[in-house]
Amino acid sequence: MSMSSTGRHTSDGATRRSAEFAALEAIRVTLDDNVTFVVRVLAQEDPIAPVVLILPAMAVKVKFYLPLAQTLHAAGLSVATCDLRAQGESLPSLHPRSKFGYRELLEVDFPAVVKAVRARFSHAPLYLLGHSLGGQLCMLYAASARDDVTGVCIIGAGSVYWKAFGPKRWEAFWKVQTIGLVARVRGYWPGGMLIGGAMAGGVMTDWARHSRTGRYQPYGTKRNYDQMLREMDVPVLAISLEHDVLVPRSNVDFLCTRIPAAKVTRWHVDGSSSVTHRNHFEWIKDSGVIGSAAASWIIHGYLPPVSP
């Protein structure tokens, strides 16, 4: 009986979140190849309030971050959210013939989505907030388009260079390269082992290449992302989580070494904080703490005390 009640409660909560998310203001962005994104918006009345664009992790729908978006909004920020290509509300959905990787995400999708957010909030400074893959992409986009971005916040996002995993480096190497090989052969990653959901083959082979070499060399790009990262000078808030086995502290630290010109605020969330859920996904349950801290950094330029 208790299991049924718990399951029903969880289902009801997910249904409420989906309905609440679907009721938000929506801006549709359609590219020339008929790829469509839905930018969901929580706007402040003040037109110059900073706007935060939230980008999700691999195979995660952006509605997962609604509690974070609501916390940021309650703190006085405007918020926009958008799924990555072939995830969540974006169309078309993922299929084995999906031919895109990091280059398309960074050089086609992000500029179009940012342009739409800029049009909606034309007088507001823009901050990017990304989780996991979303955080990596936010950093890379900010490095390539510094005039578009005022600051970047990353949560559980780090370099997946295999040597950055420390004692787990050999395990990380074979798992990531296995995923990359399967994605190359099959044309997509079907999910399982590290990544629960399906992902586009090009994204995963770019991801695996970065893990092997430590360099960002998306297939087909003409840009030198590593050089742009070295020159990036926008402020960055980098958050790692004590129990995050997918993106350990060392990997976030390694990514921060790639941006020597940026002013980095580093927060490792451990037991001394009031955050009780400290793994790669469950931190969303502490959005009230993490979102409030991120909002303070955006508005005031520093983190508040976050101890119990």
N, C-alpha and C positions, 0 to 999 in steps of 0.2 A: 504493500500500500504506500509506504513512504517513498519507494522508488518511483512509483507512478506519479505521485504528487510532485516530487522533485522534477521529474521529466516534464510534466505539464507546466510547472512554474518556469522552467528554463525556456520552453517553447513559447509560452506567453510573453516572456521578456524579449525574446528575439523578434517575435511578431510586432510587439510595440515599438521596438527600435526601428524595424524596417518601415513601419507605417510613419513614424516620426521623421525618419530620414527622407522618405518619399515625399513628405509634405513640404520640405524645404524649397525655397526658390531654386529654380533650375535654369541653367544657361546651356544650350546645346552648341557644341562646336563640331562642325563637319569638315573634314579635310577633302582634298581633291580626289583621293582614292576611296571616298565614301566611308572612311573610318570616322565614327562619331563618338564624342565624349559628352558626358553630362557633368557640368560643374555645379555642385550644390553650394548654396550660399547662406550664411548667417551674417547679416549686415548690421553695423552700427549706424545710428542716425548721423553721427559726426563723420563727414566725408573725408577727414584727414586722419581718422583712426587707422593705425597700421592694419594691414590685411595679411593673414597667414594662409598660405596655400598648403594643404596637407596631402602628401603622396604616400601610398601604402606599400607594404611589403610584397614579396612574391606571392602570388596566388591568394591574396587577401583582398576582400572587397572593402572599399574605403568607408562604407557605412560602419564597419567595425570600430572606427575612430570617432564615432558620433559623441561619446562621452567626453573625449578630449576636445573636440570642436566646441561643445557646449561650455566647457570650463574656460576655454580661451575667450569665447564670446562674453561670458559672464564677467570676465576680467576687463572688458572694455575694448576687445579687439574684434574686427571683422574677420570672418573665416570663410574660406572656400575649400572645397574638397573635390578631388577628381580621381577616378580609377585609372590605372595604367591600361594601355592598349590590351584588348582581349580579356580584360578582367572586369568583374562587376557589371556596371551599367554601360560600359563602352561596347560598341558594336563595330564589326561583327565579332562574335565569340571566337574563342580559340579553336582552331582545327589543325590537323597535321600539316596542312599546306600553308600555314601562316608564315610568311617570309619577312620577319623583322627581328632586329636585335637592338643593342644599345644605341646604335646610330639613329635609328628611326625614332626611338623614344626621346633622345636628347635633341636631335636636330630637326625633327618634323613635329612630333607631338607636343613637347614642352613649349616651343615658341608659340604654337597656336593656342594652347591653354593659357599661358601667361598673357598673351595678347587679349584674350577674352576677360581675364581677371582684371587686367589693366583698364580695359574699357569700362568695366563695371565700377571700379574703384580708381578713377583717374587721378585723384589727388592724394592717394594713400601710399605710404611706403610699403613695399612688398617683402615679406619674409617667407621663406620656404621651410617647411617642416616635413621631414621624411623619416619613415621607420624602415630599418633594414635595407633592402634594395632601394626603396624610395629615398632613403637618406643618401646612399651612394649617388643616385641620379641627381638629387638636389645639389650636392656638392659639385658634381661635374658640370651641371647646367650653370650654376652660379659662377664657376670658373670661366666658362665660355661666354657668359653674358652678364658681366659684372654690373653694367649700367642698369640692368633690369631688376637687380636684387639688392635689398638693403642688408639682409642677414640670413643666416641658415641655422636651423636647429635640426640635429640628427639624434635619433633614439635607437639604440641597438643597431647601429650602422657602422660598419668598419670595413677595412680592406679584407678581402678573402684570400690574400696572398698566403700561400700555404705555410711559409716560415713564420708568419705572424701568430700562428696558433700555439706557439711554444711547445709544451710537452705533447700536445695533441696534433702536431704538424703532419706526421705521416698518416694518421687516420684521416685528417682533413684532406690531405693530398689525394689519397686513393678514392675517397668518397666523391669529392668534387669532380675529379677527372672521370670517374665512372658515369656520373650524371652527364657530363659534357659529351662523352662518347655515345651514350644511349641517345641523347638528344640529336647528335649529328647523324646517327644511323637511322633513327626512326623519324626524324624531322620535328620532334617535340619531346618534352619530358613528361611522362604520364603521371608523375607524382609518386611519393614514397621516398624513404631515405633522405632525411634533412628537409625536404620540401614536400609537404603533404598534397598540394594541388598540382594540376598540369600547368606547364609553362612552355612558351614558344622555344623552338629549337635554337634560333639565333640568339635569343637572350641568354640561354644556358651555355652555348658555346663561347660567347663573349665573356660570360662569367667565369667559365672554366679556364679560358686563356689568361684572364687577369690573375686567377689563382695560381697558375703555373709560373707566370713571369713577374708578377707584381706591378705590371704596367697596364694602363688603360688604353687598349688599342681595339676599339670596336671595329668589326668587319665593315669595310667600305668607307670609313671616315677619312677625311683629309686633314683633320684637326690633330694637334699634338696636345692631348688632354693632360698629360703629365706636366708639360711645361706650363700650361694654363693654371693647373693646380698650384704649382710653385709660385706663380705670380699673383694668385688670388688674394685680395686684401680685405674682403668683406668679413664682418664679425661672424663667428661660429660658436654655437653652443653644442657641445658634444656630450651626450649622455650615454653611459654604459650601465649595465645592470649586473649585480653581484652573482646571480644564478643563471645568467644567460650563457648556455653552452653552445649556442649556434654562433653568436658573435661575442666572444669573450672580451674582457677589458683590453687585453693585449692587441686585439685587432683594431679596436677603436683608437688606441694609442698610436698604432702604426699609421692609420689613416691621417691622424693629426700631424704626424711628421711630414706628410706630403704637402702641407700648406704652411710653410714657414713664414710667409708674409701676412697671414691672417691673424687677427686677434682672437685667440681661442679661449673660451671659458669651458673648463672641463669639470664634469660632475659624474663621479662614479657612485651609483646608488647602492649603498650597502646597509647593514643593520643599524647604523647610527642615524639613519633617516627615518622619517615617518612613513616611508613607502614599504608596505608589507609584502607586496607581490613583486618579485624582482627577477622574473625570467623574461624570455624573449617576447612572449605574448601577454602574459597575465598582468603586466604593469598597467594595462588599460583599466584594470579595476581600481587603480590608484590615480586615475586621471585628475582627480581633484587636487592632488599634491603636485604631480609632475606638470600638469597643465598650468597651474598657478605659478609654479617656479619659472616655466618657460615664458609665461606672460610678463612676469616681473623682469626677466632678462630683456625681453623685447621692448618693454615700455621704459624701464629705468636703466637698463644696461648692466644689471647685476642680478645674481640669484639671492633670494631671501633665505633666512635660516630654515632648514628643512629637517631638523632633528625632532624627535618625539616631544 
